[in-house]
Structure formats: C-alpha cells, structure tokens
C-alpha cells in the first residue's frame, strides 16, 4: 500500500486516518441498511 512504502510520517498518518474514516462510513452504511 501507499502507506507502507512511504517513510514520510505525515503521509502515513493521513493514510491511517483515511482508512479509519472509510471504516466509519462503512459502519454507518451498514447501520442504515
């Protein structure tokens, strides 16, 4: 993945945050369904 290849810490943090947001969105969609 982009995050693991990059040694640039801020970029890694961004990738992790994006993954967290995606998980939240998935959970919300499942709750709606």
C-alpha positions, 0 to 999 in steps of 0.5 A: 500500500501507499502507506507502507512504502512511504517513510514520510510520517505525515503521509502515513498518518493521513493514510491511517486516518483515511482508512479509519474514516472509510471504516466509519462510513462503512459502519454507518452504511451498514447501520442504515441498511 
